[in-house]
Amino acid sequence: MLQNIIDGAKSEPNKLLPSWVCNASTAEPLFQQRSADVAQIDKAIVVAEKVHQSGVWANLAPAARAAILDDAANALEAQSAKIAEADALSTGAILKFTSVVASICPMAFRSAANLLRNLADQQNPALAGPHGELQIERLALGPAAIIAPWNAPSGIACHKIASALAAGCPVIVKPSEWAPLSAQYIVEALLEVGFPAGLIQLLHGDAEVGAALVSDSRIAAVSFTGGLAGGRAVAAACGQDIKPAQLELGGNNALVVLADADIDASCDAVVQGMVTLNGQWCRALGRLLIHSSLAEQVISGVMSRLEALRIGSAVDSNSDMGPLVHAKHLEHIESTVAAYKALGAEVLQSTPLPSLSGYYFAPALITGLSPEQTRNETFGPVATVHTFSDDEEAVALANGTPFGLAGYVFGEEQHCWAVANRMRTGIVKINAVTMMNLNPLAPRPAWGLSGLGDEGVSESFEFFRGSRVIGVGARP
């Protein structure tokens, strides 16, 4: 079932891995994981380097690249249902959410195309040198490694691929071994569009494949989304070659409920932050910070809503939430909660579990722990609860982790602005929890251990480019 795509041709990954990808909703095995071997990895890099050196794509006029990216968007739109179902089966996220994520695929390519068209209309800055005007250019860096995660895999991969292609870079895509099918469908669809052979390649495999790509000096740039340990490994490998690394990692995101917050809206948002993608997204709620005067009402309201939540199969339209991605991740969440309980925490759960064999876990609020005991990311439908008495304490709690990806503040709007402006995090949303950005053109920054380098339509595009300045310094 799994196929590498190297130089426009499909080939079976040569290595069998010990684990299987299972239907997260039933625990039924779908297929055994496979991995590209050293020879297949090297061949893909050789092809990518050859494509870049030929200039067949990088030297194409921006308007011409934009037209092909538009065609790619149309091709991906036609495959969106297939992509969404593949993500639902392997990750456990319900179709309602994977369909939204799959819709990012054509959107990412259209946004990149529009950026290129606007670029074609712009003039490079004019600067005078000693003898005439300088030539200032932004050029494609070269072959790019795209390493995508298992959560929201299709949308994240497409954003990175579209940005790199718009910049003029050949790409080698390495999806997570736990959710590889949607990437295969994406690259297969792109091959039908008319991109030059070898411009877009796909390698399946585990972290060894990613490490081989990242550490190869022929790879000019790496865009990675994943966990902190993986991000550190990528950063260290890129550091050896001093090559650019774009890292979107995890977060232990705070939702702050101020004293003047609407309680019902706050409770709805807490549930949304916990169950979107089953809590398996980098901007999910990790810490619920409540003004002490509202704590009892908010906790009660959240538990009441969770009790009415329907957990079930990811492909069942009646499900509000699905299972976790695989057995090992379920074990991780369960052991994290057990460790909290051993520290003296009270674990609050009210959602009934289905009588199915998948990897199901009821969303949990954790009370009774100090902030210092809950600094790390859980990456599941679990939120620790802490109270505060004033804004100073709320801000200190919100900023009390080494992460800085997202935050949420609920209360009177101007009051929220005052608190949000003091939060050390890349994105703060006021009176809302949403999976999508507040504006698709806004950057998605990451502070601290949450990552390195902004993502976004223009930000990711520029990541894959470098500057060159040419001018006459002297005349004989």
C-alpha positions as CSV (number, residue, x, y, z in Angstrom):
1,M,0.0,0.0,0.0
2,L,2.7,2.5,0.9
3,Q,4.8,3.8,-2.0
4,N,7.8,6.1,-2.1
5,I,7.7,8.5,-5.0
6,I,11.2,9.2,-6.3
7,D,11.9,11.0,-9.6
8,G,8.3,10.7,-10.5
9,A,8.2,6.9,-10.1
10,K,6.6,4.8,-7.3
11,S,8.6,2.2,-5.5
12,E,7.9,0.2,-2.4
13,P,9.9,1.3,0.7
14,N,12.6,-1.4,1.1
15,K,12.5,-1.7,4.9
16,L,9.7,-3.2,7.0
17,L,9.2,-1.6,10.4
18,P,8.0,-3.5,13.5
19,S,4.8,-1.4,14.1
20,W,1.5,-1.3,12.3
21,V,-0.8,1.6,11.5
22,C,-4.2,0.7,13.0
23,N,-7.6,2.1,12.6
24,A,-7.6,4.3,15.7
25,S,-11.4,3.8,16.2
26,T,-11.3,0.0,16.2
27,A,-7.6,-1.0,16.8
28,E,-7.9,-3.0,13.6
29,P,-4.5,-3.2,11.8
30,L,-4.5,-1.4,8.5
31,F,-0.9,-1.9,7.2
32,Q,2.6,-2.5,8.4
33,Q,4.8,0.6,8.6
34,R,7.6,0.7,5.9
35,S,10.7,2.8,5.5
36,A,12.9,4.0,2.7
37,D,16.4,2.6,2.9
38,V,19.7,4.4,2.5
39,A,19.9,3.9,-1.2
40,Q,16.3,5.2,-1.8
41,I,17.0,8.3,0.4
42,D,20.2,9.0,-1.4
43,K,18.5,8.7,-4.8
44,A,15.8,11.2,-3.8
45,I,18.4,13.7,-2.7
46,V,20.4,13.3,-5.9
47,V,17.3,13.9,-7.9
48,A,16.3,17.0,-5.9
49,E,19.7,18.5,-6.2
50,K,19.7,17.8,-10.0
51,V,16.3,19.5,-10.4
52,H,17.5,22.5,-8.4
53,Q,20.7,22.9,-10.4
54,S,18.9,22.7,-13.7
55,G,16.8,25.7,-12.8
56,V,13.8,24.1,-14.5
57,W,11.5,25.3,-11.7
58,A,13.4,27.9,-9.8
59,N,14.0,30.0,-12.9
60,L,10.4,29.8,-14.0
61,A,8.7,33.2,-13.9
62,P,6.6,33.7,-10.7
63,A,3.4,34.0,-12.7
64,A,4.1,30.7,-14.4
65,R,4.8,29.0,-11.1
66,A,1.6,30.5,-9.7
67,A,-0.5,29.1,-12.5
68,I,0.8,25.6,-11.8
69,L,0.2,26.0,-8.0
70,D,-3.4,26.9,-8.9
71,D,-3.8,23.7,-10.8
72,A,-2.4,21.9,-7.8
73,A,-5.0,23.4,-5.6
74,N,-7.7,22.2,-7.9
75,A,-6.3,18.7,-7.9
76,L,-6.1,18.6,-4.1
77,E,-9.6,19.9,-3.8
78,A,-10.8,16.9,-5.8
79,Q,-9.1,14.6,-3.4
80,S,-10.1,16.3,-0.1
81,A,-12.7,13.7,1.0
82,K,-10.2,10.9,0.5
83,I,-7.5,12.8,2.3
84,A,-9.8,13.6,5.2
85,E,-10.9,10.0,5.6
86,A,-7.3,8.8,5.6
87,D,-6.4,11.2,8.4
88,A,-9.5,10.3,10.4
89,L,-8.8,6.5,10.2
90,S,-5.1,6.8,11.3
91,T,-5.2,9.7,13.7
92,G,-8.6,9.3,15.4
93,A,-9.7,12.9,14.8
94,I,-13.3,13.0,13.7
95,L,-14.2,13.7,10.1
96,K,-15.6,17.1,11.0
97,F,-12.1,18.2,11.9
98,T,-10.1,16.3,9.4
99,S,-12.3,17.7,6.6
100,V,-11.3,21.2,7.8
101,V,-7.7,20.2,7.9
102,A,-7.9,18.7,4.4
103,S,-9.5,22.0,3.1
104,I,-6.2,23.7,4.1
105,C,-4.5,21.8,1.3
106,P,-6.0,23.6,-1.7
107,M,-6.1,26.8,0.4
108,A,-2.3,26.6,1.0
109,F,-1.6,26.3,-2.7
110,R,-3.9,29.1,-3.7
111,S,-2.4,31.4,-1.1
112,A,1.1,30.6,-2.3
113,A,0.0,31.2,-5.9
114,N,-1.5,34.6,-4.9
115,L,1.7,35.5,-3.1
116,L,3.7,34.8,-6.3
117,R,1.4,36.9,-8.4
118,N,1.7,39.8,-6.1
119,L,5.5,39.3,-6.1
120,A,5.6,39.5,-9.9
121,D,4.0,43.0,-9.6
122,Q,6.5,44.2,-7.1
123,Q,9.9,45.8,-7.8
124,N,13.0,44.8,-5.8
125,P,14.3,47.6,-3.6
126,A,16.5,50.1,-5.5
127,L,19.8,50.8,-3.7
128,A,22.7,52.7,-5.2
129,G,26.2,51.2,-5.1
130,P,29.5,52.9,-5.8
131,H,29.0,52.4,-9.5
132,G,25.3,52.0,-10.4
133,E,22.3,50.4,-8.9
134,L,22.7,47.1,-6.9
135,Q,20.9,44.0,-8.0
136,I,19.1,42.6,-5.0
137,E,17.4,39.2,-5.3
138,R,15.6,36.6,-3.2
139,L,16.4,33.1,-4.5
140,A,15.4,29.6,-3.7
141,L,17.8,28.0,-1.2
142,G,17.7,24.6,-2.8
143,P,16.3,21.1,-1.9
144,A,14.0,21.3,1.1
145,A,13.1,18.5,3.5
146,I,9.5,18.6,4.7
147,I,8.9,16.6,7.8
148,A,5.2,16.4,8.8
149,P,3.6,15.2,12.0
150,W,0.8,12.7,12.6
151,N,-1.6,15.3,13.9
152,A,-3.3,17.4,11.2
153,P,-0.8,15.8,8.8
154,S,-2.4,16.8,5.5
155,G,-2.8,20.5,6.2
156,I,0.6,21.0,7.8
157,A,2.3,19.1,4.9
158,C,0.5,21.1,2.2
159,H,1.4,24.4,3.8
160,K,5.1,23.5,3.9
161,I,5.1,22.0,0.4
162,A,3.2,24.9,-1.2
163,S,5.6,27.5,0.5
164,A,8.7,25.7,-0.7
165,L,7.5,25.2,-4.2
166,A,6.4,28.9,-4.5
167,A,9.9,29.8,-3.4
168,G,11.4,27.7,-6.1
169,C,12.7,24.8,-4.0
170,P,12.4,21.0,-4.9
171,V,10.9,19.2,-1.9
172,I,11.3,15.8,-0.3
173,V,8.3,15.0,1.9
174,K,8.7,12.7,4.9
175,P,5.3,12.1,6.6
176,S,4.9,10.5,10.0
177,E,5.0,6.8,10.0
178,W,1.8,6.9,12.0
179,A,-0.2,8.8,9.4
180,P,1.5,8.4,6.0
181,L,-1.5,7.8,3.7
182,S,-2.7,11.4,3.3
183,A,0.8,12.5,2.3
184,Q,0.9,9.8,-0.4
185,Y,-2.5,10.9,-1.8
186,I,-1.3,14.5,-1.8
187,V,1.9,13.8,-3.7
188,E,0.1,11.5,-6.1
189,A,-2.4,14.3,-6.9
190,L,0.4,16.8,-7.4
191,L,2.2,14.5,-9.8
192,E,-0.8,14.7,-12.2
193,V,-0.6,18.5,-12.4
194,G,2.5,19.0,-14.5
195,F,5.3,19.9,-12.1
196,P,8.8,19.0,-13.4
197,A,9.8,15.3,-12.7
198,G,11.6,15.0,-9.4
199,L,10.4,18.4,-8.1
200,I,8.2,16.7,-5.5
201,Q,9.3,13.5,-3.9
202,L,7.9,11.3,-1.0
203,L,9.9,9.1,1.3
204,H,8.1,7.0,3.9
205,G,9.7,5.9,7.2
206,D,10.5,6.7,10.8
207,A,12.9,9.1,12.5
208,E,15.9,7.5,10.9
209,V,14.7,8.7,7.5
210,G,14.1,12.2,8.8
211,A,17.6,12.2,10.4
212,A,19.2,11.1,7.2
213,L,17.5,13.9,5.3
214,V,18.2,16.6,7.8
215,S,21.9,15.7,8.3
216,D,22.7,15.5,4.5
217,S,24.6,18.6,3.4
218,R,22.8,18.6,0.1
219,I,19.5,19.5,1.8
220,A,19.4,23.2,2.0
221,A,16.5,23.8,4.4
222,V,14.4,21.9,6.8
223,S,10.8,22.6,7.9
224,F,9.7,20.4,10.8
225,T,6.6,20.1,12.8
226,G,6.6,17.7,15.7
227,G,7.6,17.2,19.3
228,L,10.3,18.9,21.4
229,A,12.7,16.0,21.3
230,G,12.4,15.7,17.5
231,G,12.8,19.5,17.1
232,R,16.0,19.5,19.2
233,A,17.4,16.7,17.1
234,V,16.6,18.6,13.9
235,A,18.1,21.8,15.3
236,A,21.3,20.0,16.3
237,A,21.7,18.4,12.9
238,C,21.0,21.6,11.0
239,G,23.5,23.4,13.2
240,Q,26.2,21.2,11.9
241,D,25.7,22.5,8.4
242,I,24.5,26.0,9.5
243,K,21.3,25.4,7.4
244,P,18.0,27.1,8.1
245,A,15.5,25.1,10.3
246,Q,11.9,26.1,10.7
247,L,10.5,24.3,13.8
248,E,6.9,24.2,15.0
249,L,6.9,22.2,18.2
250,G,4.6,21.8,21.2
251,G,2.9,24.0,23.7
252,N,1.4,23.9,27.2
253,N,-1.2,26.5,26.3
254,A,-3.1,28.5,28.9
255,L,-6.7,29.6,28.8
256,V,-7.3,32.4,31.2
257,V,-10.8,33.0,32.6
258,L,-10.9,36.5,34.1
259,A,-13.3,37.6,36.8
260,D,-15.5,39.4,34.3
261,A,-15.7,36.5,31.8
262,D,-18.9,35.1,30.5
263,I,-19.1,31.7,32.2
264,D,-21.0,29.9,29.5
265,A,-18.7,31.1,26.7
266,S,-15.7,30.2,28.8
267,C,-16.9,26.7,29.5
268,D,-17.8,26.1,25.8
269,A,-14.3,27.3,24.9
270,V,-12.6,25.0,27.4
271,V,-14.3,22.0,25.9
272,Q,-13.5,23.1,22.4
273,G,-9.8,23.5,23.4
274,M,-9.8,20.0,24.9
275,V,-11.6,18.0,22.2
276,T,-10.6,19.6,18.9
277,L,-8.5,16.9,17.2
278,N,-9.0,15.0,20.4
279,G,-6.6,17.3,22.2
280,Q,-3.9,16.2,19.8
281,W,-2.9,19.6,18.4
282,C,0.0,21.9,19.4
283,R,-2.4,24.8,20.3
284,A,-4.7,22.7,22.4
285,L,-5.6,23.7,25.9
286,G,-3.1,22.5,28.5
287,R,-3.7,24.7,31.5
288,L,-7.0,26.2,32.6
289,L,-6.4,29.3,34.7
290,I,-9.5,30.6,36.4
291,H,-10.2,33.6,38.7
292,S,-10.8,32.1,42.1
293,S,-14.3,33.7,42.3
294,L,-15.4,31.7,39.2
295,A,-13.5,28.4,39.7
296,E,-16.4,26.3,41.0
297,Q,-18.8,27.5,38.4
298,V,-16.4,27.0,35.5
299,I,-15.3,23.6,36.6
300,S,-18.9,22.5,37.1
301,G,-19.9,23.9,33.7
302,V,-17.1,22.2,31.9
303,M,-17.8,18.8,33.5
304,S,-21.5,19.1,32.6
305,R,-20.6,19.7,29.0
306,L,-18.1,16.9,28.9
307,E,-20.8,14.6,30.3
308,A,-22.9,15.3,27.3
309,L,-20.0,14.8,24.8
310,R,-20.3,11.8,22.5
311,I,-17.1,9.9,22.0
312,G,-17.1,7.4,19.2
313,S,-15.6,6.4,15.9
314,A,-13.8,9.0,14.0
315,V,-15.8,8.3,10.8
316,D,-19.2,8.4,12.7
317,S,-21.0,11.7,12.0
318,N,-22.6,11.5,15.4
319,S,-19.2,11.6,17.2
320,D,-18.1,14.8,18.9
321,M,-14.7,13.3,19.7
322,G,-12.7,10.3,18.5
323,P,-10.0,8.1,19.9
324,L,-6.3,8.9,20.3
325,V,-3.9,8.1,17.5
326,H,-2.4,4.8,18.7
327,A,-2.0,2.5,21.6
328,K,1.4,3.9,22.7
329,H,0.0,7.4,22.8
330,L,-3.0,6.3,24.8
331,E,-0.6,4.6,27.2
332,H,1.4,7.9,27.4
333,I,-1.8,9.9,28.3
334,E,-2.9,7.3,30.9
335,S,0.5,7.2,32.5
336,T,0.7,11.0,32.7
337,V,-2.6,11.2,34.4
338,A,-1.7,8.4,36.7
339,A,1.5,10.3,37.6
340,Y,-0.5,13.4,38.4
341,K,-2.8,11.3,40.6
342,A,0.2,9.9,42.5
343,L,1.2,13.5,43.2
344,G,-2.1,14.1,44.9
345,A,-4.2,15.4,42.0
346,E,-7.9,14.9,41.7
347,V,-8.8,13.6,38.2
348,L,-12.2,14.8,36.9
349,Q,-13.8,12.9,34.1
350,S,-17.4,12.7,33.1
351,T,-17.6,11.6,29.5
352,P,-18.9,8.0,28.9
353,L,-16.6,5.9,26.7
354,P,-18.0,3.8,23.8
355,S,-17.9,0.0,23.8
356,L,-15.4,-0.1,21.0
357,S,-11.9,-1.5,20.8
358,G,-10.1,1.7,19.8
359,Y,-7.8,4.0,21.7
360,Y,-10.4,6.0,23.7
361,F,-9.8,8.4,26.6
362,A,-12.3,10.6,28.4
363,P,-11.2,14.2,28.6
364,A,-9.9,15.1,32.0
365,L,-9.5,18.1,34.2
366,I,-6.7,17.8,36.8
367,T,-7.0,19.8,40.0
368,G,-4.9,20.0,43.2
369,L,-1.4,20.4,41.7
370,S,1.0,23.3,41.8
371,P,1.9,25.1,38.6
372,E,5.5,23.8,39.0
373,Q,4.2,20.2,38.8
374,T,2.4,20.8,35.4
375,R,4.9,22.7,33.3
376,N,5.2,20.1,30.5
377,E,3.0,19.4,27.5
378,T,0.6,16.4,27.7
379,F,-0.6,16.4,24.0
380,G,-4.0,15.0,24.7
381,P,-7.5,15.9,26.1
382,V,-6.1,16.8,29.5
383,A,-6.0,20.2,31.2
384,T,-4.6,21.1,34.6
385,V,-6.6,23.7,36.6
386,H,-5.1,26.5,38.6
387,T,-6.7,29.6,40.2
388,F,-5.5,33.2,40.6
389,S,-6.7,36.2,42.5
390,D,-5.6,39.1,40.3
391,D,-4.2,39.9,36.8
392,E,-0.6,39.9,38.1
393,E,-1.0,36.3,39.2
394,A,-2.8,35.3,36.0
395,V,0.0,36.6,33.8
396,A,2.6,34.9,36.0
397,L,0.8,31.6,35.7
398,A,0.2,32.0,31.9
399,N,3.9,32.7,31.4
400,G,5.0,30.0,33.8
401,T,6.2,27.4,31.3
402,P,9.2,27.4,28.9
403,F,6.7,27.1,26.0
404,G,5.1,30.0,24.1
405,L,2.9,28.8,21.3
406,A,-0.7,29.9,22.0
407,G,-2.9,31.4,24.7
408,Y,-6.6,32.3,25.2
409,V,-8.1,35.0,27.4
410,F,-11.8,35.3,28.3
411,G,-13.4,38.4,29.9
412,E,-14.4,41.9,29.1
413,E,-12.7,42.7,25.8
414,Q,-10.4,45.6,26.9
415,H,-9.5,43.7,30.1
416,C,-8.5,40.8,27.9
417,W,-6.4,43.0,25.7
418,A,-4.5,44.3,28.8
419,V,-3.7,40.7,29.9
420,A,-3.0,39.4,26.4
421,N,-0.4,42.1,25.8
422,R,1.6,40.7,28.7
423,M,1.5,37.1,27.7
424,R,4.8,35.6,26.4
425,T,3.4,33.5,23.5
426,G,3.1,33.7,19.8
427,I,-0.7,33.9,19.4
428,V,-3.3,35.0,21.9
429,K,-7.0,34.7,21.0
430,I,-9.5,36.8,22.9
431,N,-12.9,35.2,23.8
432,A,-12.4,32.4,21.3
433,V,-10.7,29.1,20.8
434,T,-10.4,28.2,17.2
435,M,-8.3,25.6,15.3
436,M,-7.8,28.0,12.4
437,N,-5.9,31.3,12.5
438,L,-7.9,34.5,13.1
439,N,-6.7,35.6,9.6
440,P,-5.2,33.1,7.1
441,L,-2.5,35.7,6.3
442,A,-1.4,36.3,9.9
443,P,1.9,34.7,11.0
444,R,1.9,31.7,13.4
445,P,4.8,32.5,15.7
446,A,6.4,30.2,18.2
447,W,8.3,31.4,21.3
448,G,10.6,29.5,23.7
449,L,10.5,25.7,23.4
450,S,7.5,25.9,21.1
451,G,9.7,26.4,18.1
452,L,12.0,28.5,15.9
453,G,10.9,30.8,13.2
454,D,7.4,32.0,12.3
455,E,5.1,30.1,10.0
456,G,2.6,31.7,7.7
457,V,1.9,32.4,4.1
458,S,4.6,35.0,3.6
459,E,6.8,33.8,6.5
460,S,7.1,30.2,5.3
461,F,7.7,31.4,1.7
462,E,10.5,33.6,2.8
463,F,12.0,30.9,4.9
464,F,12.8,28.9,1.8
465,R,14.6,31.8,0.1
466,G,17.9,33.6,0.6
467,S,19.2,37.0,-0.5
468,R,21.8,37.8,-3.1
469,V,23.3,41.3,-3.7
470,I,25.4,42.0,-6.8
471,G,27.0,45.4,-7.7
472,V,30.0,47.0,-9.1
473,G,32.5,47.9,-6.4
474,A,35.2,49.5,-8.5
475,R,36.0,50.2,-12.2
476,P,39.6,50.0,-13.6
